[in-house]
């Protein structure tokens, strides 16, 4: 485990030694801050049936920033190492391939979690200014951030897989963005195609990130999305591990 923690520390430090991390952080905070402001402004103009917290986690601005950050976070994980040749000394030290893959994945996950921590201030400031909470219960906050973690794990694992397949960061980012976007819009098909059967609609809803976030942001914890995203994350990491081993032997 000491070797794994050393690799993990290397990955986390690598993010904050790179300008892309600060660009992503600033971009995300600006977009999410604007989204929060507009949601409150909209709700001040008319009576609505949802809370500020639900509006924030289910808006167009939120999903735009959310889908876009993953290619930016993961594009350099393996691609940059292969391009610069720094992957060779990493593979010659006495560490296992799965330790390298997991260290890169969890390093990206740590940065992703750090990215979301400042958003907690939005709700704290709202509580202080409006003198009322942004959600009906603590479970709504917990459900929203739990879904963020689950979706983040899955989408980051997709980014890891695409990054290990190429030496070019831009190509890795484009492939990752296309894959995540396709998966995201797969869940929207149920709202677009009105003539599909109820069984098909239920099946598509099972893969809908928007529907899952809507459910969890109300404080309703459904175990099915948890199982889905955890299992798919594991599948993506296994594929990443095999792809990494294949590329390593071709060096």
Number of C-alpha atoms within 10 A of each C-alpha: 7 7 14 17 12 11 21 23 15 14 22 18 13 13 19 12 11 10 10 14 17 14 11 18 18 13 14 21 16 13 16 23 18 13 20 23 13 16 19 17 11 12 15 10 8 7 8 11 5 13 18 18 22 23 22 22 23 16 15 12 18 19 16 14 18 17 18 17 21 24 28 21 21 29 29 24 25 27 25 18 16 21 14 10 13 12 17 13 8 14 14 9 8 8 13 12 16 17 17 21 26 20 22 24 24 18 22 26 20 15 18 20 14 12 18 17 10 13 15 11 11 15 19 14 13 16 14 10 10 9 10 12 18 24 19 16 11 12 16 22 20 17 22 24 20 17 22 19 17 18 22 22 22 22 26 29 31 27 33 32 29 28 30 30 19 18 19 17 22 16 17 26 24 16 20 28 23 13 16 21 14 12 15 17 14 15 21 19 16 20 11 9 10 10 8 12 11 11 9 12 18 12 13 16 19 15 19 21 21 18 15 23 23 19 18 25 27 22 20 16 19 12 8 10 20 16 12 15 20 14 13 17 21 14 15 19 23 17 17 25 20 16 15 20 15 13 13 14 7 6 9
